């Protein structure tokens, strides 16, 4: 992310991050749906996007497929309602076996 912005890691951390329980976390700001990442943008209708999409961290790349959201249909629906993410609940369903196979092929 620092390189994407043309910053040193030190300058990036000073400007865009802070420590929580000894670990670095991106700063947040109050948004219409709660606290938003400092790099989250919203259009006039509140739809979110990432201003660092190509350089976003793994945490963002894997959302909404986090274990706590996959734990039950209710957890998934709650996240879908509260976020809202236009991609959740749309598109082709890919079986977990295919996902694992694709990840394995990518690593080799």
C-alpha positions in Angstrom: 0.0 0.0 0.0 2.9 2.4 0.8 4.5 1.7 -2.5 1.2 2.2 -4.3 1.0 5.7 -2.7 4.6 6.5 -3.3 5.4 6.6 0.4 8.0 4.9 2.6 6.6 2.3 5.0 7.4 4.7 7.9 5.5 7.6 6.3 2.6 5.4 5.4 2.2 4.1 8.9 2.4 7.6 10.4 -0.2 8.9 8.1 -2.7 6.0 7.6 -2.2 3.6 10.5 -2.2 3.3 14.3 -1.4 0.6 16.8 -4.1 -1.4 18.5 -3.0 -4.0 21.1 0.6 -3.7 19.7 -0.5 -4.4 16.1 -0.8 -2.0 13.2 -4.3 -1.3 11.9 -5.5 1.1 9.3 -7.1 4.3 10.6 -10.9 4.5 10.3 -13.4 7.4 10.1 -17.0 7.7 10.9 -19.2 6.7 7.9 -22.9 6.2 7.3 -22.8 2.6 8.3 -20.3 2.9 11.2 -16.6 3.1 11.0 -15.0 3.0 7.6 -11.4 2.3 6.6 -9.6 5.5 5.7 -9.3 4.2 2.1 -13.0 3.3 1.7 -14.8 5.6 -0.6 -18.6 6.0 -1.0 -20.6 7.3 -3.9 -23.7 9.5 -3.5 -25.8 6.4 -2.8 -23.5 5.1 -0.1 -22.0 2.3 -2.2 -18.5 1.6 -1.0 -15.3 1.1 -3.0 -11.6 1.0 -2.2 -9.3 3.8 -3.3 -6.4 1.3 -3.0 -8.2 -1.6 -4.6 -5.2 -3.0 -6.5 -3.0 -2.7 -3.3 -5.5 -3.7 -0.7 -4.4 -6.1 2.1 -5.4 -9.7 2.4 -8.1 -8.9 5.0 -9.9 -6.8 2.4 -9.2 -9.2 -0.5 -10.9 -12.0 1.3 -13.9 -10.2 2.6 -16.7 -11.3 2.8 -15.4 -14.8 2.9 -14.3 -14.5 6.6 -14.9 -17.6 8.8 -17.2 -15.6 11.1 -19.4 -14.7 8.1 -19.4 -18.2 6.7 -20.3 -19.8 10.0 -24.0 -19.6 9.3 -26.6 -18.3 6.8 -27.7 -15.8 9.5 -24.2 -14.4 9.9 -23.9 -14.0 6.1 -27.3 -12.3 5.8 -26.5 -10.0 8.6 -23.3 -8.9 7.0 -25.0 -8.5 3.6 -27.7 -6.3 5.2 -25.4 -4.2 7.3 -22.5 -3.6 4.8 -24.1 -3.5 2.1 -21.9 -5.1 -0.5 -23.5 -5.3 -4.0 -21.6 -8.5 -4.8 -22.8 -10.5 -1.9 -25.5 -13.0 -2.9 -24.9 -12.5 -6.6 -22.9 -14.4 -9.2 -22.2 -18.0 -9.8 -21.9 -20.3 -6.7 -18.5 -21.9 -6.8 -18.2 -25.2 -4.8 -15.5 -25.2 -2.1 -13.7 -28.1 -3.8 -13.2 -25.9 -6.9 -11.9 -23.0 -4.8 -9.4 -25.3 -3.1 -8.3 -26.7 -6.4 -7.9 -23.2 -7.9 -5.8 -22.0 -4.9 -3.6 -25.1 -5.1 -3.0 -24.6 -8.8 -2.1 -21.0 -8.2 0.5 -22.0 -5.6 2.2 -24.5 -7.9 
